[in-house]
Amino acid sequence: MSRFFRLLLAALRGSEANLTSGSINRAIFLLSVPMILEMVMESLFAIVDVFFVARVGTEAVATVGLTESVLTLVYSIAIGLSTAATALVARRVGENNTDEASRAVGQVLFVSLTAAIVLGIPGVVFAPDLLRLMGGDPGLVASGAGYTRVIFASAPAIMLLHTLSGSLRGAGDAATAMRSLWIANGINIVLCPIFIFGWGPIPELGVMGSAVATTTGRSLGVLYQLYALAGPKGRLRISWASVAPDGGVIRNLLNLAAGGTGQFLIGSASWVFLTRIVSTFGSDVVAGYTVAIRIFIFTILPSWGMANAAATLVGQNLGANQPDRAETSVWRAALCNLLFLSPVGLALYLGAESVVGIFSQQPDVLAIGVQSLRIFCLGYVFMAYGMVVSQALNGAGDTRSPMLMNILCFWVIEIPLAWLLAEVLRWGPSGVFWSVAIAESLLAVVAVLIFRRGRWRTVNV
């Protein structure tokens, strides 16, 4: 037991960066623990915002929802650049080329800021028009425009918090990425009620207070990341020289980011279409489905930690010219994910009524939530491998294959299948739920087949 706690402390401290030698199981543990905790804090971030904003009123919640839907473009580019940053930095670290790894981070910083400014300024200027375009009524536009302006003004912080975390993960410093999220979200949790409801000399700002708190937290999280990357103890020393535009690195980064951004947009759009089909069966069905989806996403968050660990290990080991060790790392991480998700899926299947009942006791909502959650659980075994292998391809720099896999499984198969089962064959809402389980399982099979072909071993990054 003492050995386990020593290893846990090492993971939280982030004592190792280059993981191209030694025990693979140890490497997976050292990377996945902070990544899992990072994901947990990310989920808490959204819950806290909604919790406090809901106490302001319905219009406040609607303002947040409409703004977030427009902000999807910022998030998608941030996630794409983060995926690219992990692959690029991990490869340079594996090559023991610290200078080029630092240059890659500098280019990530430059591109992230440029993209954030290009996307953020129109959001600030046209905030009322965006809310109006998304269907907001005059009262909502009047009360919510300030929130939207502040959120879009914080686009650089949103972008950098994602992309610098990806850079740190690629460098094997998952612990610093974790701490930056904990700082950002911890500050948000403290400041949210203060700015929303007012305290002492701080006036009550309402829903805009949530934007101010969130922006403050994110900005301080980014400052911590920059200190970790540029400070005296930084593993990668970024400088003004490394931030100066480098056309070759930028082209490489954008090529990788395009696939990562595409993956996020494709996945997000598929959920929108599925929700539209579900909505034809009534609000109770939508409510039950929404509850089940949130439970589903929350329970697989730790799995993303292991998947991101696999991406870093693949990138670093390919950089060290050890493709066999990279492949072994992926299968080990996938097995660990299977050992985690299988009992979680079984527990959720057996206890679905109790878990869904925490969110709603309304009979119709509860019945739909239980039904959908149990069907989703049937895909957990496949997803354990699919998540890890897809991220491993991203870590190798092959972001195009996962994007094409998402198009095939989500747009070509999942959405038409949902409509066919639900509407044509008259399975009702369960047809949509089955389409999710089938598509996620198929995605895992396709990912494994593509990974076993081995083309990822020769991708130049």
Secondary structure as GFF3:
##gff-version 3
##sequence-region A 1 461
A	DSSP	alpha_helix	2	13	.	.	.	ID=ss1
A	DSSP	alpha_helix	24	53	.	.	.	ID=ss2
A	DSSP	alpha_helix	58	70	.	.	.	ID=ss3
A	DSSP	alpha_helix	72	94	.	.	.	ID=ss4
A	DSSP	alpha_helix	98	125	.	.	.	ID=ss5
A	DSSP	alpha_helix	127	133	.	.	.	ID=ss6
A	DSSP	alpha_helix	138	153	.	.	.	ID=ss7
A	DSSP	alpha_helix	155	170	.	.	.	ID=ss8
A	DSSP	alpha_helix	174	197	.	.	.	ID=ss9
A	DSSP	alpha_helix	207	230	.	.	.	ID=ss10
A	DSSP	alpha_helix	240	243	.	.	.	ID=ss11
A	DSSP	alpha_helix	247	279	.	.	.	ID=ss12
A	DSSP	alpha_helix	283	319	.	.	.	ID=ss13
A	DSSP	alpha_helix	323	350	.	.	.	ID=ss14
A	DSSP	alpha_helix	352	357	.	.	.	ID=ss15
A	DSSP	alpha_helix	363	377	.	.	.	ID=ss16
A	DSSP	alpha_helix	380	395	.	.	.	ID=ss17
A	DSSP	alpha_helix	400	406	.	.	.	ID=ss18
A	DSSP	pi_helix	407	414	.	.	.	ID=ss19
A	DSSP	alpha_helix	415	419	.	.	.	ID=ss20
A	DSSP	pi_helix	420	424	.	.	.	ID=ss21
A	DSSP	alpha_helix	429	453	.	.	.	ID=ss22
A	DSSP	three_ten_helix	455	458	.	.	.	ID=ss23
###
